[in-house]
């Protein structure tokens, strides 16, 4: 496990694999850098893959600190990772919350981002259509309802199970995961109050103009069985982004990086092929 010293005197820990072009994989909620282990195991390219664990999530190397669990700090630490460790701009692959962070990073620091691959981002602050916003909020309320009930009873394990099941709109999907993957999610159960508690982390902020100004190639993906909120966000992004592809991964749920790794990897590889073809065209 490698790390860099951040300006706040914390360390950002990350795993890496292979060499050449840098690709940073950004995990989502109730998870950490281990969520990409299946992708790493089946990767057949010669790119250098970097898998950070964002501050405040589970990390065997360093005690987590709730004070650093916020999108502003996560964004700042990713910027420092690229500036201190990577050679030039990078390709970002983000899942869920990680996809939202990747989008924000491209808007704030376009010089650091070569391309984006976003799977089911949840950010919606850029959406101005009130009807779409209402639909997203209604679906999120339905998605989080059971988890919040268990959180109020201080049963974090059941909250995690419900978050995974309801994000996928498939009951008992958590029970069918491998022991290692279950452990990954449960290791991060302590983050549930940060997301759904009374003092939850503020929503991610990105406005319409900032999205419109993103010029790099962006592939936006959602699974065939995606919840309405993820579909709406993805489709609204396509209305604003200048250079984008929209891809629906067949038979995929919200946890596609671990449930459908082969299809997920194939989608990333197709995205990278498009990135390279654009570079050659120039």
Buried (B, 14 or more C-beta within 10 A) or exposed (E): BEBBEBEBEBBBBBBBBBEEBBBBBBBBBBBBBBBBBBBBEEBEBEBBBBBBBBBBBBBEEBEBEBEBBBBEBBBBBBBBBBEEBBEEBBBBBBBBBBBBBBBBBBBBBBEBBBBBBBBBBBBBBBBEEEEBBEBBEEBBEBBBEBBBEBBEEEBBEBBBBBBBBBBBBBEEBBEEBEEEBBEBBBBBBBBBBBBBEEEEBEEBEBEBEBBBEBEBBBBBBBBEBBBBBBBBBBEBBEEBBEEBBBBBBEEBBBBBBBBBBEBBBEBBEBBBEBBEEBEEEE
